[in-house]
Amino acid sequence: MSLRVRMRQALPGAMRARDKAAVSALRATLAALDNAEAVPVDEAGVRGLVLEQSPVGAGATEVARRELSECEVVEIVRAEAAERTAAAAGLTAPAHADRAARLHAEADVLFRLLDGRGTP
């Protein structure tokens, strides 16, 4: 089973368990995966068509999204976990201890999924 599927399956369970760290990590990482699949936009901010050449009708604005390989998905999830770990390491003040603990918990959720230890 792919990592993305395991993440999508883990999300409802985390929501039922009211596990805020898992819900936050899973939602943010799934959003990062969705963003990575977005179609690139050129420098002008358009997808290469002028208004006169643009398609018309139902579904005309739909564009095929990129498909990420499992390896790319793993790399994005690993980067999300590393980002949380680095951010937590940067929060050294005692006033930020709660935030650092939450970031560590979110990173742990993602690392567990990467290790294949099932759902968080």
N, C-alpha and C positions, 0 to 999 in steps of 0.2 A: 504494500500500500504506500502511496506517495506521501511525502512529508506534508504537502499542502492538504491532502485529504485528512490526514491524521490531525492537523491543526484545526480544520473545519469541524471535525467530529469532537475534538476536545473542547471547543468553545461553549456549546450548550451545557456540558457538564460543569465547566468552570462557572458559568452563570448561575446554574442551579445551586452550586456549592457556595456561591457568593465569594468566590476567590478573586478579589479585586486585582491582584498582581497578575494572575493567569489571564483574566479577561482582558486587561490592558495590554499585556504582551502579545496575546494572540490577535486581538483586533488590530493593533498597530502593525504587526508583522504581516498579517493578511493584506492590509492596506498597502504596505510597502511592496508586496508582491504584485498587487493589482496595478500600482503605479509603474512598476518596472515593465509591465506588459503594454503600457500605453504606446500609441503610435507616435514616433518622434515628429516634432514640428520644426520646420525650417526657421532660419533666422528672421524672416518676415512675420512669423507667427501664423502662417497659413500652411495648408497641406499641399500646396503646389497648384491649386486650381484658381482661376480667376472667376469672378461671379458669373460671367456669361457661360462658362463651361461647367459650372457646378450642377450636379444631378438634382432632379426635382422629384418629389413624391414621397410616399411613406417609406421610411427606412433609408432615405437618401443620405442622411447624416451619419449612418452607421459605418464604421470603419473597422476592418478586421484588426484584432489586437495581435501583438506578438505572442508567441507561445514560448514560455520558458522551459528549458530542459530541467530535469531533476537536479542536475549539478548546479545550475544557476539558482534554483530555488534554495538549495542547501547553502550556497554562498551568501545569498541575501539574508537568510535566517541567521547564519553565523555572524554576519556583519551587524545585524540588529542586536544580537546578544552581546557582542563585543562592545558595541556603542553604549549599551546600558552599563556594562562592567566599567568602562572607562569613565562614564559620567559619575558613577557611584564612587569611584576612586578619587575623583576631583572634589567630592563633597566631604571635606575633612572637618569642617566646623561642627561642634556638638549640636548646634541648632539645626543642622541638616541631617542628623542621624536617621530620622524616620524616612526621609526621602532616599537616602543612600540604601537603607535596608530594603525599601520597596524596589529600587532599581536592581539590587542584587537578586531579589526574589523573582523579578521578571526575567532576568538573565538566566536564572536557574531553570525556569519553566522552558525556555527556548533550548538550553543546553540538554535538558532531559529529552526533549523531542528529537534533537539532533543525534543523541546517543541511541535512540531507538528504544528507550525504556518505556514506551507506551505513552499514555496520556499523562499530562502534568498533574 
